[in-house]
Amino acid sequence: MLKLEGGCYCRAVSFAALSHAPYPYMRCYCEFCRTTSGSGGYGINIMAEADSMVVTGESCLGSVHGKYHDSDTDEL
């Protein structure tokens, strides 16, 4: 099993998870990923075991809503 690790650019939030996949990511080219990436580029979906996910810095987490943002239902 492969251990995946990553986090945000400011390093306030990090994660670790385990994956069985030999290539633990997939490219996504859906409308939302294209819109939020700011280009025609791909988003990356990490394929990992959900129950192995460990997140640090959760108090700094936020949301990216892109064009689907609905301010009436957004929780702060």
Secondary structure, 3 states (H helix, E strand, C coil): CEEEEEECCCCCCEEEEEECCCCCEEEECCHHHHHHHCCCCCEEEECCCHHHCEEECHHHCCCCCHHHCCCCCCCC
